[in-house]
Amino acid sequence: MRAVVYRGDETFRVEEIPVPQIGAGEMLVNVIGCGICSTDVVKARYGRAKPGAVLGHEISGEVSKVG
């Protein structure tokens, strides 16, 4: 699946990452859209996001699997 990944120095890249495995009580969502908000920008700008982090928590999508 594709995701926007933080790579350090305020740099983000669209990359292929593995589809996460879900457990009991979890669900997998096929994300159709995701916003990067000021929280994500602050994390990147002030060193609170580690390289490799997938940011963005304002999503819209369809549930594709329930655990």
Z-matrix of the N, CA and C atoms (Angstrom, degrees):
N
C 1 1.447
C 2 1.522 1 108.16
N 3 1.323 2 116.01 1 156.76
C 4 1.461 3 120.38 2 179.63
C 5 1.525 4 109.86 3 -95.58
N 6 1.331 5 115.23 4 145.15
C 7 1.461 6 121.13 5 177.77
C 8 1.523 7 108.68 6 -150.11
N 9 1.316 8 115.83 7 155.64
C 10 1.459 9 120.96 8 172.39
C 11 1.522 10 106.48 9 -89.18
N 12 1.330 11 115.85 10 119.47
C 13 1.462 12 122.43 11 -173.87
C 14 1.522 13 109.00 12 -113.73
N 15 1.340 14 116.01 13 132.88
C 16 1.463 15 121.38 14 176.41
C 17 1.525 16 108.26 15 -76.82
N 18 1.327 17 117.49 16 129.28
C 19 1.458 18 121.74 17 -176.68
C 20 1.524 19 113.43 18 -115.18
N 21 1.312 20 118.38 19 10.14
C 22 1.462 21 121.71 20 179.60
C 23 1.520 22 111.07 21 95.34
N 24 1.336 23 115.57 22 162.83
C 25 1.468 24 122.20 23 179.54
C 26 1.527 25 112.68 24 50.74
N 27 1.338 26 116.36 25 40.59
C 28 1.468 27 123.27 26 178.80
C 29 1.530 28 112.26 27 59.00
N 30 1.328 29 117.58 28 29.92
C 31 1.457 30 123.14 29 -179.61
C 32 1.521 31 110.32 30 -108.56
N 33 1.331 32 116.16 31 131.84
C 34 1.458 33 122.75 32 176.52
C 35 1.522 34 108.22 33 -121.23
N 36 1.351 35 116.55 34 144.69
C 37 1.467 36 120.94 35 177.61
C 38 1.521 37 109.82 36 -135.55
N 39 1.322 38 116.50 37 145.82
C 40 1.462 39 121.18 38 171.94
C 41 1.524 40 106.13 39 -83.43
N 42 1.356 41 116.16 40 122.88
C 43 1.458 42 121.49 41 -176.21
C 44 1.519 43 110.50 42 -137.13
N 45 1.320 44 115.67 43 160.57
C 46 1.462 45 122.16 44 171.20
C 47 1.527 46 107.66 45 -84.90
N 48 1.332 47 116.76 46 129.28
C 49 1.462 48 121.76 47 176.28
C 50 1.526 49 108.12 48 -129.86
N 51 1.348 50 117.79 49 159.54
C 52 1.466 51 119.79 50 179.72
C 53 1.531 52 111.62 51 -66.06
N 54 1.327 53 115.98 52 147.16
C 55 1.471 54 120.83 53 173.92
C 56 1.527 55 107.11 54 -70.08
N 57 1.337 56 118.70 55 128.04
C 58 1.465 57 120.28 56 -178.88
C 59 1.526 58 112.02 57 -66.28
N 60 1.321 59 115.82 58 146.16
C 61 1.460 60 121.97 59 173.37
C 62 1.526 61 107.49 60 -85.88
N 63 1.324 62 117.26 61 138.09
C 64 1.462 63 120.28 62 -179.22
C 65 1.517 64 110.08 63 -106.07
N 66 1.317 65 115.07 64 155.40
C 67 1.454 66 121.56 65 177.77
C 68 1.517 67 110.81 66 -115.33
N 69 1.320 68 115.16 67 -173.61
C 70 1.467 69 121.16 68 178.78
C 71 1.527 70 109.94 69 -59.42
N 72 1.330 71 115.60 70 136.11
C 73 1.457 72 120.98 71 178.30
C 74 1.522 73 114.01 72 79.07
N 75 1.335 74 117.59 73 7.53
C 76 1.460 75 121.72 74 178.81
C 77 1.523 76 109.78 75 -115.47
N 78 1.335 77 116.20 76 167.04
C 79 1.457 78 119.94 77 175.08
C 80 1.515 79 109.23 78 -140.69
N 81 1.318 80 114.77 79 153.08
C 82 1.453 81 122.10 80 176.59
C 83 1.522 82 106.99 81 -102.88
N 84 1.327 83 116.01 82 128.63
C 85 1.461 84 121.31 83 -178.25
C 86 1.522 85 108.88 84 -113.11
N 87 1.320 86 116.34 85 127.41
C 88 1.458 87 122.26 86 172.95
C 89 1.528 88 106.09 87 -80.44
N 90 1.318 89 116.72 88 101.23
C 91 1.459 90 121.95 89 -174.23
C 92 1.526 91 109.83 90 -73.34
N 93 1.322 92 115.47 91 127.64
C 94 1.459 93 122.07 92 177.88
C 95 1.530 94 109.99 93 -97.45
N 96 1.320 95 116.51 94 -34.50
C 97 1.455 96 121.26 95 178.28
C 98 1.511 97 110.66 96 -150.94
N 99 1.330 98 116.35 97 147.83
C 100 1.462 99 120.96 98 179.32
C 101 1.520 100 108.64 99 -146.45
N 102 1.324 101 115.31 100 134.81
C 103 1.454 102 120.10 101 177.27
C 104 1.517 103 111.37 102 -96.90
N 105 1.315 104 116.05 103 143.01
C 106 1.458 105 121.94 104 170.42
C 107 1.522 106 104.76 105 -100.81
N 108 1.326 107 116.69 106 115.70
C 109 1.464 108 120.34 107 -175.10
C 110 1.525 109 110.76 108 -104.10
N 111 1.311 110 116.04 109 -178.07
C 112 1.465 111 121.08 110 -177.12
C 113 1.524 112 112.11 111 -61.33
N 114 1.327 113 118.50 112 -29.96
C 115 1.466 114 121.13 113 177.04
C 116 1.525 115 110.07 114 -59.33
N 117 1.324 116 117.31 115 -44.21
C 118 1.460 117 121.87 116 179.80
C 119 1.530 118 111.10 117 -66.21
N 120 1.319 119 116.87 118 -41.26
C 121 1.464 120 121.34 119 179.34
C 122 1.524 121 110.08 120 -63.31
N 123 1.325 122 117.72 121 -43.99
C 124 1.469 123 121.75 122 178.83
C 125 1.526 124 110.22 123 -62.06
N 126 1.333 125 117.22 124 -43.69
C 127 1.473 126 120.40 125 178.37
C 128 1.526 127 110.75 126 -58.05
N 129 1.319 128 117.09 127 -42.87
C 130 1.465 129 120.99 128 -179.57
C 131 1.525 130 111.50 129 -71.39
N 132 1.301 131 116.79 130 -43.80
C 133 1.465 132 121.02 131 -174.76
C 134 1.527 133 112.86 132 -68.65
N 135 1.330 134 117.37 133 -35.29
C 136 1.461 135 120.38 134 -174.02
C 137 1.525 136 113.46 135 -109.30
N 138 1.327 137 116.73 136 22.96
C 139 1.456 138 120.69 137 171.79
C 140 1.510 139 116.22 138 73.66
N 141 1.322 140 118.25 139 18.19
C 142 1.465 141 120.77 140 179.80
C 143 1.526 142 112.23 141 -89.38
N 144 1.324 143 116.79 142 -11.03
C 145 1.469 144 121.07 143 176.69
C 146 1.523 145 107.91 144 -104.58
N 147 1.318 146 115.94 145 132.81
C 148 1.459 147 120.33 146 178.28
C 149 1.527 148 109.28 147 -88.41
N 150 1.329 149 117.66 148 144.54
C 151 1.461 150 119.37 149 175.08
C 152 1.529 151 110.72 150 -53.29
N 153 1.322 152 116.10 151 135.66
C 154 1.461 153 122.06 152 -176.30
C 155 1.517 154 113.15 153 99.98
N 156 1.343 155 116.66 154 -8.74
C 157 1.467 156 120.43 155 -179.06
C 158 1.524 157 110.61 156 -72.70
N 159 1.327 158 115.53 157 140.95
C 160 1.460 159 122.09 158 172.81
C 161 1.523 160 106.00 159 -101.28
N 162 1.321 161 116.66 160 110.54
C 163 1.458 162 121.47 161 -177.21
C 164 1.523 163 109.95 162 -97.21
N 165 1.316 164 115.10 163 170.92
C 166 1.464 165 121.47 164 -179.66
C 167 1.511 166 109.92 165 107.08
N 168 1.312 167 116.24 166 120.66
C 169 1.467 168 120.08 167 -178.54
C 170 1.531 169 112.05 168 -132.42
N 171 1.306 170 117.02 169 7.02
C 172 1.469 171 121.42 170 177.68
C 173 1.520 172 107.47 171 -105.87
N 174 1.346 173 116.11 172 85.98
C 175 1.463 174 119.62 173 -172.06
C 176 1.520 175 112.69 174 -111.38
N 177 1.319 176 113.78 175 159.35
C 178 1.454 177 122.65 176 170.78
C 179 1.518 178 106.03 177 -136.21
N 180 1.342 179 116.85 178 134.23
C 181 1.453 180 118.65 179 -178.53
C 182 1.509 181 112.62 180 -174.58
N 183 1.338 182 114.78 181 -167.15
C 184 1.459 183 122.31 182 -179.44
C 185 1.522 184 109.36 183 -121.05
N 186 1.326 185 116.33 184 137.58
C 187 1.463 186 120.80 185 176.18
C 188 1.525 187 107.71 186 -69.40
N 189 1.345 188 116.54 187 124.58
C 190 1.463 189 120.11 188 -178.72
C 191 1.525 190 112.86 189 -107.94
N 192 1.340 191 117.31 190 -17.83
C 193 1.467 192 120.21 191 -179.76
C 194 1.524 193 109.05 192 -159.12
N 195 1.331 194 116.58 193 141.42
C 196 1.467 195 122.20 194 177.97
C 197 1.519 196 108.30 195 -120.97
N 198 1.347 197 115.93 196 132.09
C 199 1.469 198 120.78 197 -178.71
C 200 1.497 199 112.75 198 -93.68
